[in-house]
Amino acid sequence: MRMYATDVTLRVGVSHARATLPELLDFVHRTGFPAERVTTLLADWDDAPSVYTAKTTKLVLRRDRLAG
């Protein structure tokens, strides 16, 4: 209770991953880091409504390439 009342500051906000994405992709490319290993659930795009309720750390949705 002391931590909650006096010692902790929680800041919540939207992350802006785009700012560091080029550096991250370069790291993955350069080092061969197995980025797929941080995925805890891989699901199809059409299943998104149900899989978003799963208690998981990192959800990745896959879908077919959009025509364009």
Secondary structure, DSSP 8 states (H G I E B T S, - for coil): -HIIIII---------GGGTHHHHHHHHHHH---GGGG-SEEEEGGGHHHHTTS--S-EEEE------
